[in-house]
Amino acid sequence: MDEAFKKRTLEQLQTEARNGTFACGGFLAGLPPLQRNEICTTLVFDRLDRKMRMVEKLRHDATENWNQTFYLLYFRTLGDRQNQEAYLKLARLVPYKTVLRERQTPHAIEAMLFGASGLLELYHHDEYTLDLRRSFEHLAVKYDIKPMRPDEWVLANIRPANHPVLRLAQAAEFFAQDEFVMDRAMNCRTENDIRQLFCIETAPYWRTHYIPGTESDEQPKRLGPFKAHIIGINLVAVLQFAYGSYTGRESLRENALALLEKLPGENNRYMRAWHERGCTPVNAFESQALLQLATEYCAPVRCTECPIGRRILRVAKQQ
C-alpha cells in the first residue's frame, strides 16, 4: 500500500510539473521557516553557480576584462529575452572601451549604439535620428563599426516602454554618467542603491517619444523600478557573487545574497503559478529559488531529484 500511494503521489507531481502548475507549492509554503530557508538557500546557490558559468563565458568573450564583462551582462539583462542575442551582438560591436572614449559626449554614445544596432534604418524622417545618423557615419569610420541589420531585432508585440530603441537611449545615458559603473554596482547593498544607480533619465528628446518620429505625452523615460530590480537580481547580485568567488572575497558573495533578500521578488508567469499554489516569495532570494525549482526540476520533470519532491515522497511513503 505504501508503494502504491507513493507512486500515485509521484504521478500527480509529474503531471502538474508538466502542466506548470507546481503541486508542491502548498507543501513548500507549509514548511517551518527554517526548513524552507534551508531549501531556498540550496536552490539559490545552485542557480548562482549556473549563472557564474554564464558570466565566465562572457568574461572569456571579454578577454578577461571585468568592465567589459559588466557591459556585456548589462546589455544581456537590459531587454526582453527574445532580443537577448541582438543586445549582446550590439555590445560586442560597440565595446565598453569605445564607449569610454566618447563618454564626455552622451549624444555620440547614443549615435554609436543606434547606428550599430541598424535600427536607425527604420526611422528616416525624424530630425533627431537624422542627426544621430550623421554622427554615426563619422564614428563608424573612426572605430570601424559594421552595423547590424534591422531584421536581427524582434520588434513585434513589444511594449513601448521595453522597445529596443528606448532601451538603447537609456543605456547610452547610463554609460555616459560615470566610468566606474562596475565599482558602483559592486557597492550596491540595498534596493535604493539599485534604483539610484540604474534609474537614469534619458536625453530630453525621449521625454516626448518612445520611438523616433512619433510623439507621446511628455513624461520621464528613465528605467523603471521594476526593470531596475530585474537588473539588480540578474546583473548586480550575480556579478557580485561571481566577482567575489573569483577574487576570494567572501564578503562580496555574502553581500550578493543579502541584496537578493532586500530586493522584491520577481512577478512573472512562474511566480504567479507558485502563488496560485499558496507559495508566494517574500523577496528576490525566494523567487530565485522558485525559479530554479521551476526551470531545473519541474520543467524537465525531475521530481525524484527535486529537494521538495523527495521530501513529499518520503512523507507519502510514511503515510
Disulfide bonds with the S-S distance in Angstrom:
none
